[in-house]
C-alpha cells in the first residue's frame, strides 16, 4: 500500500514537472517567435509603406513583387506582411483599394488564404474567409460559394460577409439562394451582411426581395429600407398586402426608414390587421412618418386589445405635431385603456417635458399637467 502511494506521488510529481517544462518551453518559444517577428517588422513594413505610398502613381515593380512573394514562404514574414496588408485594406478606400487587391493577388497572399479555406479547423476557415473579404478579391468567390453549405455559424457569417465586401452581384445573389431554411444566423446578422454589400445594391435588392424564401426576402426588404433609396419604395410597398407577416412587417419598417409618406394611408389600414404584431409595427412606423393623417387612427389604436399596439400608438401619437391636443381630449374622455397608456408613455418615455412644453404654448384650461395629476389621484383612491 505504501509503495502504491509512493509511486502515485512520483508519477504526479513527474507530471507536474513535465507540465512546468512544457509551459516554460511554450513561453520561450513565444518570446523567440515575437523577437523574430519584430526583427522583420521594421524592414517589411518600411518596404510595404513605400510601395503603398506610391500605389496611386506608380505600378508595383516585378522586383518588389518577387521580394514580397519570397517573404511569404517564411511563416513569420508572412504574418508580418498579412497584418500590414490587412491594416491597409482597413484604412484605405477608393481606387487604392482596388490596387491593394491586385497587389495581394500578385504576391500570392490571396492564394494563401484560399488554401486555408480547405482547413479542417473551421475557426481557421472562418478567419481566412474574413481576410479574403477584407482583400476583396474575386479569385476567392468560387471557393467561398462552396462553403455556404457548412452549418458552422462563424464560417457562414464570414463567408457571406466576405462575398458582401467583394461586391460581385451574381455571386452574392447565388450565396443567398443556396442558404437553406435552417439558417444558423440571426436576422440582425443577415441584415448587417445585406447592408454591407459593396456592389450594385439596387440590382441585388430587386433580385432578392422577390426570392421564394420569405425569410430571405424580408431580410432584403429591411436592408433596402436601411439603404433609404426611395427608388425601391413602390416595389417594397407591394409587400404591404402580402399574406406573409414577416414581409408585411419588413415592408412597413423599410418605408418608415425611407420616410416616404406616400404610403401613410396603406400603413394606417394595417392598424386593423388581424395580426397584433402587424398592428404594433404599423403604429410605430406611423410615428416615423410624422403625418397628421395618422393622428385619429392612432388615437383609436389606443384602445387596441394588445398592450404593445397601445404602447406604440401612444408613443407615435405624442411624437407627431398636433398629437398632444388629442392627448388632452383623450384625458377628457371615458376610455380608461387609452388614458392609462398615454400617462404611462408620458411618464416613462417623455417624462414631464412634453407635458410642460404643451402647457407653455397651449391656451387650454385646465392645463394638461393638472388633468394628468387629477386622473392619477382619482385612480389611486
N, C-alpha and C positions, 0 to 999 in steps of 0.2 A: 504493500500500500504506500509505504514511504517512497519507494522507487518511482511509482506512478506519479506521485505528487512532484518529485524532483524532476522527472522527465517533462512533466507538464510545464514546470517553471522554466526549464531550459528552453523548451520549444517556444514558449510565449516570449521569452527574452530574445530569442533569435528572430522571431517575427517583428518585435519592436525595433530591434537594431536594423533589420532589413528595411523596414518602413522608413526609419530615420535616414538611412543611407540613400534610399530612393528619393526622399524629399530633398536631401542635400544635393543629390545629383541633378534633380529637376531644376533646383534653384540656380545651380552653377551653369547648367545648360541654357536656362532662360537669360541669365546675365551675359553669357557668351553670345547668344543669339542677338540680344539687344545691342551689345557693343559692336558686333559685326554689322548690324543694320545701320547703326549710327556712323560707322566707318564709310558706308556708301551713300548715306543720306545727303550729305552736302554736295558731293560731286554729281550725283544723278539728278538731284533737284535743281542744281545750277544749270546742268545741261538742258533739262526739260524746260526750265523757266526761260532760258534763252531762246529755245525753239518756239515756245508759245508766244513770247513777246513779239515775235516777227511773223506769226502764223497768218495774220491778215494781209501781210505784204509779200512774204516770200514762201516758196514751196519748200517743203522739208526735203533735204538732200538725201540721196541714196546712202551716203556715208553715215549720216545721222540715223537713218532707219536701220542700217546694218548694225550700228553700235547698240541701239536700243534692243534690237532683236536678239543679239547675243547676250545682252544683260538678262533677258527673260529666261534664259536657260538655267540661270542660277536662282535658286529659290528665294534667297534673301534679297537679291537685287530686284527680282520680280515683284516682291512685296512692296518695295520702295517705289517702283515705277507705278504699280497699280494704285497705291494710296495717293500718289501725286496726281495721277491722271483722273482719278475719281474726284479729287479736290477741284480740278479744273472744270470737269463736267458739272459740278455742283454750282460753280460760281461764274461760269461764262455762258452766255446765251447768244442767240442770233447766228450770224454766218460763221463765227469762230467755232460754234458748237459742231457744225457740220464738218469743219476741217479737223476738229478733235476726233470725231468719229472715224474719219478716214485714217488719221494717224494711228488710232488704236487698232484698226484693221491691218494697216501696213506693217506694223511691228509684231503682229501676231497675238496681241493681248485679247482681242475678241475671240479668236480661235481657241485660246487657252481657256477662257470662260465657258465657251460652248462645250468643250470636252468635259468640264466639271459638271455639266448637266447630266452626264451619264453615271455620276457617282451613286453608290448605294446609300450614302449618307444623305438623307433628304434635307437636313438642315444646310448642308453644303450646296445642294441643288438650289434651294431657296435663295441662298446668298449669291450664287452665280447668276441666277435669274435677275436678282436685284441689281447686280453690277452691269449686266447686259442692258437692262433698262436704262441705267444711267448713261451708258455708252451710245444708246440709240442706234445700234447697227442692225440693218435689215438682214444681215447674214444669219442672225440668230432666230429669225421668225419661224422657219420650218421646224426646228428643234423645240422651240418654245410651244408651238401648237401641239406637238406630240405629248407634252406634259400636262395638257389641260385635263386629261382623264384621271390624273392622280388625285386622290381624295385628301391628301395632306394639306391642311389649311395654309401653312406657311408657303408651300410650293405654289399652290393655286393662286394665292393672293399676289405673290411676287411675279409669277408668270403673267398674270393679267395686267398688273401694273407695268411690267416691262413692255408688253405689247402696246399699252396706252402711251407710254413715253416714246416708243419707236414711231408711233403715229401712222402706221400703214392701215388705211381704212378697211380694206378687204380682209386683212389678217385679223384685225380687231373684231370685225363682224363675225368672222368664222369662229373665233375663240368663244364668243358668247352663244353661237349656235351649237357648239359642241358641249356646252355645260348641260349637265343632267338636272333633273328636278331636285335631287338631293345635294344642293349646293352647300358645301360646308363653310360658307362665308355669310356674314351678316349683311342685311340690307344696307347699312351705313357704309360698310367696306366696299360693296359693289357700286354704290353711288359715288363714293370717293374715286374709284377706278374710272368710272364713266366720266366724271368731272375732269380727270387728269389727262384725258386723251388729247394728244398734241397734233392731230391731223385735222381733216375737214369734219368738224363736229356736226354741222348741219346734215351732211351726207349720211353720217353714221346714225344720227337720231332718226332720220327719215327711214332708214332701213330697219332699225331695231325697235322702234316704238310699235311697229306692226308685226313683230315676231309672234309666232303662235304661243310661245311660253308667256303666260300672263305675268308671271313674276319678273322675268327679264324685261318685258315690255314696260312694266310700271317703273322699273329702275331707270330706264332711259327717258321716260316721261318726266320723272322727277329731276333727273340731271339736266334735261332740256330747260326746265324751269330755272335751275341754278345758273344756266348759261345766259338767261334773260334776253334772248333774241326773239322779239315778237314775230319774226318771220315764220316761226313754227306755231304761233298761237292758234290759228284757225284749225290746224291739224290736231293739236292737242285738245282743243275744245270739243272735238268729235267724241272723245272718250268720256265726256260728262254724262253721256247717255248709255255708257257701256253697262252690260249686265254684270261685269266683273267689278266687285267692290274696290279692289286694290287699284285697278286702272282709273276708276272714277275718282278715288281719293288722290291718286298721283296727279291726275289732270287738274284738280282744284288747286293743289299745292303749287303746281307749276305755273298756273295762270296767276295765282296770288303773288308768287315771286317775280313774275314778269310785270305785274302792276297794270295789266291790260283790263280796263274797265268795260270793254265791250261785252263781256260775258257775265256781268253782275246779275242780270235777271235769271240767267240759266243757273247760276250758283244759288241765288235766292230760292229757286224752286226746289233745290236739294235740301232745304231746311225741313221739307216734308217727306224726305225719303224714308222708306220703311226701315232702313238700317241706321241705328243710332250713331255708329261711327261716322257714317257719311254726313249725317246732320251736324255732328260735332265739328267736323273739319270744315263744312260749309260755313258754320257760324264763325269759326276762327279766320278763315280766308276772307270773309266779308270785312273783317276788321282791317286786314292788309289793304284791301281795295279802297277803303275810305270813301264809299259812296253814300250820299244821303238817301238814296233809294232803298238802302238796306235797313234804315232805322226802324221803321214799323215792323217789318218781318222779324228783325232781331228782338224787338220788344215782345212779339208773340212767342218767339222761341224761349223766352224766359220761363214759360210755363211748361216746357217740354218735360216728359216723364223721366228723362235721363239727366242726371246731375251734370255730366260733362258737357252736354249740349247747353244747358242753362248757364254753366260757368263760362264757356267760350262766347256765348251770346252776350253775356253781361260785360265781359272784357271788351268785346268788339263795339258794343253799343256805347260804352263810356269813352272809347278812344276816337269815335267819329264825331266830327263837328256837328253840334246840334243834339247829340245824344244825351247830354245832361238835362236838357229840357224834358226829354221823355222820361228820364230817371225821376225827375221831380214829379211828373204826372203819375208815374207808377206808384210812388210812395203815397199819393193821394187816393190810390185805388184800393181794391179789396183782395188782390192776388197775393197771397202770403208767400208762395213759392218765388214769385218774381221779386218781391221785396227782400226776402232773405238772401237770395243770391246776389242781388245788387249790393246790399250792405256788406256781404262777405267779401266781394271783389274790391269794393272801395276800401275796406279795412286792410286787406292783405296785399293787393296788387298796387293800389294807388295811394294808400294812406289817406290823410285828410287833405292833401294838397289839391286834389281835383275838386273837392267839395268847396274848400275855401276860395279857390280861384273862381269857381262858379258864383259863389255868393258875392264876390267882389264886383263882378260885372253884371250880374242879373238883377233886375228890379222886381223880382217876385217876392211876395211875403206870404207866410213866414219864410225865413231863409231855409235853404236845403239842409244845412247843418242842424237847424232846430228840429226839422221834421224827422231827421235820422235819429237824433237823441230821443225824441218823443217816442218813436216806434220801438227803439231798443228798451226804453224804460217800461213801456207797456208790455213788451214781450217778457221781460224779466220778472214781472209781478206774479 
